[in-house]
Amino acid sequence: MPHFPTKRPIKQFYSQSVNQKLLTISIPLILILFLSNTCLAQTNEHTFKLLNQPDGSKTYQLTISITETLYEYFQTRNHQIYNNNDLAKFVTPSTLEPVANDLWTIYDNPEDFANGVLMVTHQIPYQESISQKYPIETITENEGDCDLFSFIAASIMKAGGLDVTLLLFEEQEHMTVGVHLPETPKDARTAASFFTHNEKRYFIAECTGNFENGWRVGECPDLIQGATAQIIPLDEINEITSPDQVSSSYSSPQHSSLHLSVSTEFAIAQNDIQIIGSLSPSLEGENITIYVSSYGSALTKLATVKTNSNGRFSHTWNSPPGGIYSIRANWSGDTDYIGADSSISQIVIIPFQWLMMAAIVLFFLMILLIVSLATRGNETPNMESFQN
């Protein structure tokens, strides 16, 4: 059911004492000295059964693969909502476009395509969620409830070119999808139910259920029979886009790997750092996304580069002001290979001001040492030496 999490308190780093700030910086710095590279977990794979006809005359196995980097990217996005219309931001068509493209290869009309999408959500185990999640999170975690399933279905349908809305039944604490079709659904086993919006009929597409006897477009569960729904349009959604997508395939995709290295683990601010890597298999012209995150910040895109004929790639990064940064690369994969993440390379960027301060401290230490040595040479000899 829909949930509306409360705002999280803003942490105010500037209110810390100087000692606390130094401690905050030094602890991760020490850890990095011992853990220079971290490996990511394997890519998540989930397989869904699809029927190209309601009678089950032919079946397909669709494998959706999601890299850990893509999963983390959406985990670190903003999940806060302030009103019901904000729920639309959890619909992310671009990220799931490969799934929509594959579905269109086995379906030849909007109704069958929409029913194919529902087959996907009907196979994800139902588990009530305490917060809103993006489709990438729900598919990766392989569990969700009505609103999370609706976000997935609406994303794939919209990526496939269908006109869809979210249907929110607040009184019943339920959500589903409304899909506009050129004609009344033919495969519905009951009278087709719909809502009208902007003089168009949006047929109910129930996203919960089971695969064996799942709901089809137009069929309405008893829970919402005759209920009033708030229609949340998705024609101009402010999508949380990602530089990468899932990979989707009807075959058994092979595994790939991604290697990444940086020219140095310590650098002076505003100096160039060389980032190089390679993709296996050695595919040419593939998009590799390089991500960066600083200590305690969200994962952000640094650059997108293409592989050369040997599967290699490179990027020159003019480093930002000082800090501790994690660099990683991601490849979304294709129909033959699942996506891959590189290991995480850690870089410590030293601010120029720190070097100036270190030079000043060293200068005064040298003066102190010289004065100390000079003073020691002028000390009064002890009594025993005087008597002798």
N, C-alpha and C positions, 0 to 999 in steps of 0.2 A: 504494500500500500504506500501511497506517497508520504514522505516524511520531510520535515522542514527543520534542519539542524540549526542550532543557535550560533550566533557569531562567536568566533574564537577571539580571546583577548590578544591584543597586539603586544608582542614582546618589545620592550624598549631598551635596546642595547646601550643607548646613550646614558641611561641612569646608573650604569654599573660604575664601580670604582675603578681606578687605574689598575689596581692589583687584579681585580676580576677580569678586566679586559686582557691583561697580559696572560692570565691563566687560560682564558678562553682561546687565545691565539696559540699559546705554547703547547697545550695538550694535543690538539690535532697535529701540530707540527712534529712532535715527538713520535706520534703514531705513524705518520707518513714515512719517517726515517726507517721504520721497521717494516712497513707494509707499502712498498712503492707501487705495487700493481695488484689489482684485485680482479679475479675472474667472475664473470656473470654466470647466472644459472642458465640451463639450456632453454631453448625456445619452447614455448607452450604450444602443444598441438591438440586440437579437438576435432573429432570426426562426427559428421552428421549424416544420417540416412535420408535420402530424398526419393520421392516417387514422382515420375513425370506425368502420371495419370492417376486420378482418384482410385481406380481399381487396382493400382499397384502392379500394372503389367510390366513395368521396368523400374529398377531401382538404381540409385547412384550413391557413392560414398564421397562426400565432400569434406576435405580436410582444411581447416582454418588454422593458420599458424601465427602466433603473436610473439614477438621478441620481448625479452625482459625490459629493454630500454623503452619500447613503445608503451608497455604496461606502466613503467615508472613515470613516463612523461605524463600520462593522464592521471596518475595518482597524485601528482604534484600540481595539477591544475586547480583552479578555483571551483569548489563545490557548493559555495554559498548561494542560497536563493532567498529572495525577498517577497516574491508573490508567485502565483501559479504560472504566470506567463514565463517566468524565468526557467521553468522546467524544459522549455524548448532548447536551451543551450546544451542539454545532454544528448541531443540528436546530432550525430556526427557522420554524415553521409560520406565525406571524402575518404575517411579512414577505412570504411568497409566497402568501398567501390569495387575492389576485386571480387568480393563475394557476389555482388549484384551482377557483375559481368559474367561470372560463371553460371549463375542461375538462368540468365537469358539464353545460354547455349542449350538448355534442355526444355525451356518453356517458350511458347510462341504467342502468348497473349497475357494481358495484365492480370486477369483473374488467376490463372495458373501460377504466374510469377508470385503474386501476393500469397497464395496458398503455400508455395514453396518456402517463402520466408517464414510463414507461421510454423512450418515443419521444423525449422531450425530452433525457434524459441521453445517449442513444445518439448524438445529433447534436453533442455537445460533444467537440472533439478530445481524444484521450487524451495526457496528458503527466504523467509521474511528478512528484509534488510532494514537496518536502523538508519541508513543514510542514503542519499542519492549517489549513483555511480554512473560513470560513462560506459558505453557498450564494451570498450576494450577491457575494462576492469571486470565486468560481469562475465564475459566470455572466458577470460583467463581464469577467474576464480570458479567458474562452472557452477554458479548458483545465483539465484536472484528471485525477485517477486514481480508482481504485475507491472509496476512502473518501470523497473529496470528492463524487463522483457519488451515493453512497449518502446523504450528508447532504441533497443536493438532493431526491432522490426521496422520502426519508422525510418531509421538510418538506412537500412538496406533497401527498403522500398523507394525512398527518396533518391538514393544513389542510382537506382534502376530507372528513374524517370517518372515514377508515379507521384500523383498529387495526394499527399497524406496530411492528417492532423493528429494531434493527441486528443483523446476523449477522457476527461477527468470527471469521475463520479464521486464528488466529495462526500456525500451522505453515505454512500456505500463503501467508501474508502477503497476505490478501485480505479484502475486506469487501463485503457486499451487504445487501439489505433483506429482511426477512421480513414478509409481509402476510397478515393473517387475512381469509379470505373466507367467506361463508355456505355456499358449496359448492365442490367441487373445480373447478379451472379447466377450462373447456370448450375454450379455444383453444390450450392447450399441445400442442405437436407430439410430446411424449414423455410418459411417465408423470410425473405431477406430484410434485415433491419438496417436502418440508416438514420443519419442526422443530416439536416440541411444547413449549409453554410455558404453564403454568397451565391445563392440560387443553384448550388450544386449538391448532389447527394453523396455523402460519405458513408460507405457501408462499414459496419462494425467488423473489425478484425481482431478477434480475441487471442491474446498472446500466451495465456497460460493454458494448461491442459496437458495431454499426453499424446505421444506420437501415434499410437495405435488407432485412436478414435478422436483425433484432435479437431478443434473447431476450424471451420472453413469460413472464408469471407462471407459476411452476411448473416451468419448464425449468431444468435444472441444468448448468452448465459442467463439462467433464471435470476441471478443476483441483480442484474441491471435491466431486466424486462420492465419497460415503461418508466425507467428512471430518467432524471434530467442530467445532462452532461454539460460541462463547460468545454467548449471547443477551443483548443489552443492551436492556432494556425502555425504552419511551418514554412510558409512561402518565402519569408524573409528572415530566416533564423540567423542569429549571430553565432555561427558555429565555432566551437573550440577546435581549430584545425591543428593537425600534426604534420610535421615534415615527412612522416612515413606512413605506410599502410600495412594492413595484414597481408599475408600471402594466402592464396586460395587455390585448391587443385583437386581434381577428381582422381588423379593418380596417387601413387605413394611417393611423395616428394622426397628427394635425397637431402641429406644434411650438408650444410655449407659451413665455412669458417671465415673469420675476419681477424686479421692481425693489425695491430696499431702500435706505433712507437713514436716517441718524441725526442727531439734533439738534446734535451737537457731536463733534469728534474729540478734544477734551481736556476732562476733567471732574474735579471734586473728588469724592473718595470719599463714598459714601452720598448722593449727589445724584441726582435723577431724570434719566434720559435717555430721550428720545422716539424710538421706532423706528417708522417708517412705511414703507409699501410698497404695491405694486399688482400684481395678476395680470392678464396678458393671455393669453387672452380674459377679459373682465370677468364672471366667474362668481360668483354669490352663494352664500354658505354653504359655501365650500370651506375645508378645514383647511390652514392654513399653519403650518409648524413653524419656529420661530426657534431657531437653534443658537448657542452661544457656546463659545469655547475661549480659554484664556490661553496665554501663551508656553510651549511645551513640554508642554502638557497635552492630554488627549483631548477630542474633540468631545462636547459634552453638550447636552441639550435645555434651552433657556431658557424657552420658552412655546409653546403652540399657540393660535393665534387664527383667527377665521373672517373671510372676506371679506364686505364689505357688497354692496349692490346694484350698486355701481360696480366691484367687484373689488378694493377697497382694504382695507387692514388696518392696525392700529396696536397698539403695546404700550408701556407705560411701565415702564422698567427702573430700579429703585433699585439703582444700581451698587454692586458689592462693594468691598472694600478695594483699595488701589492695585495697579496692574498694567497689562499690555498685553493687550488683548482683541480677538478677531476675532468679528464678528457676521455671520451669513448667514441666509437664509431658504430654505425648500425646500417645493415642492409635489409630491406624489407623482404627479399626473396622473390620468386616467380613461380610459375606453374610446375617447374621441374625441381626447384630447390626451396627449402624453407629458409626463412631469414636467419640472420646471425648477428650477434653482438661481439664486439672486440672486448679484450680485457680493459680495465680502467687504468689509465696512466695518471699519476699524481704529479703536479707541478707546484713548486713553491715560488711565487713571484715576490721578490724583495723590493719594497718601495725605495726610490732613490733617496728619500729623506732619511730612511733608516741608515743608509750608507754614510750620509753626512753626519748623522748623530754618532755612529760608530767611530768615524774618523776623529770627531771632536773629543769623544771619550778617550780614544787611544792617545791623542795628542796630550791631553792633561795627565794621563797615566805616565806617559814618557817624561813629562816635566816633573811629576812627583817622584819618579824613580831617580832622575838626575839630582834633584835636590836632596833626596835621601842619601844617595851615595856621597855627595859633596859634604853633607853634614857629618856623616860617619867618619870621614877623613880628618875632621877638625876636633874630634872628641878628646877630652883631657885624659892623659895616661893614668892608669890606676896607681895606687900607693906603692905596691910592690915593685913595679917597674921604675918608679921615681927613686926609691931607696937604692936600688941596684945601680 
